[in-house]
Amino acid sequence: MEEHAVTVRKDTDYIQQLKFMSHSSFFPRFISYLIDILVLWGVSQLTIVPLLTVFGVRDVFFGIEALSLENIATTLLYFIYFTLMTYFLKQTLGKMILGISVVSSKGTKLTFSQVFFRETIGRIISNFLLYLPYLAVLFTDAKIGLHDFIGDTYAVNNKYKEYTEVIQQEIREDKAEKLQEKEEYDHVSQRNF
């Protein structure tokens, strides 16, 4: 019986390692973020700046120049883009290009509250702390940053996630067959006694 417990533990460790292997690492996530920032800059230059210029309010600010109407509108665009793209598509344009998706750590569909906490609260805290919490992706086994931890999510490499799911299914089927064989063996041995 102890031998069986060790085998289950090894299978569990193997499945856990498979999950960690499918998590997206720091550099693809960083490149996807840079792509998203370039996309947002382009959208801002094509929509926000011309609209504010036409209405003559581009240079309006509240107290300090950092709180200009342009900066506020661009910041809103930033958070709306990341939140809505992640909620509806599980990825932004940068993540689409690099084959990365955001998934719930529980394996369920992403909820709006998870995405809101990840993309808004988590990013505000990470950006306020000079982007340093994003470096946690380099040092954690699960490759999660502070924003992932806050949203209870993680980013996965789509290709490896598919492989991981196939392997996990094969492990489950193999384990089910072994359990069936064990049950048949137990019944046979009970009849012999």
C-alpha positions, 0 to 999 in steps of 0.5 A, a space after each residue: 500500500 505504501 508503494 502505491 502512495 509513492 507512485 501516486 505522489 510521483 504522478 502528481 509531481 509529474 503533472 505539477 511539473 507539466 503544468 509549470 512547463 506550460 507556463 510562459 516565461 518572462 521574455 516572451 511575456 516582456 516582448 508581448 507587453 512591448 508589442 501591446 504598448 506599441 499598439 496602444 501608443 499607435 491607437 492613442 496617436 490616431 484617436 485620443 490626440 486628434 480628438 483632444 486637439 480638435 476640441 482644443 483640450 489637449 493641453 488641459 491639466 488638473 493641478 500638475 502636467 502629469 494629470 493632463 487630459 491626454 495622460 488620463 485618456 491614455 491611461 484609461 485606454 491602457 486599462 480598458 485594452 488590457 482588461 477587455 482583451 484579456 476577459 473576452 479573448 484571454 490574450 492581448 494582441 502581443 500575446 496573440 502574436 507570441 502564442 500566450 494566453 491567460 488562464 485561471 489557476 483553477 482551470 475554470 473560465 476567467 471571471 471578470 473580477 479575476 481579470 479586473 484584479 489582474 489587469 487593473 489592480 495588479 498592474 497599478 501596483 506593479 507599475 507604481 513599484 517601478 515594474 519590479 514585481 514583473 521580475 517575479 516571473 523570473 524567480 518563481 516556479 510557476 512563473 507568475 508575477 504579482 499581477 498574476 498572483 492578485 488575479 489568481 491567474 497565470 500566462 501559458 504558452 498555448 502550444 505547450 499547454 495543448 501538449 500538457 493537456 494531452 499528456 495529462 489525459 493519457 496519464 489519467 487513462 493509464 491510471 484508470 486502466 491500472 486501477 481497473 486491473 487492480 480491482 479485477 486482481 482483488 476480486 480474483 484473489 478474494 475468490 481464491 481465498 
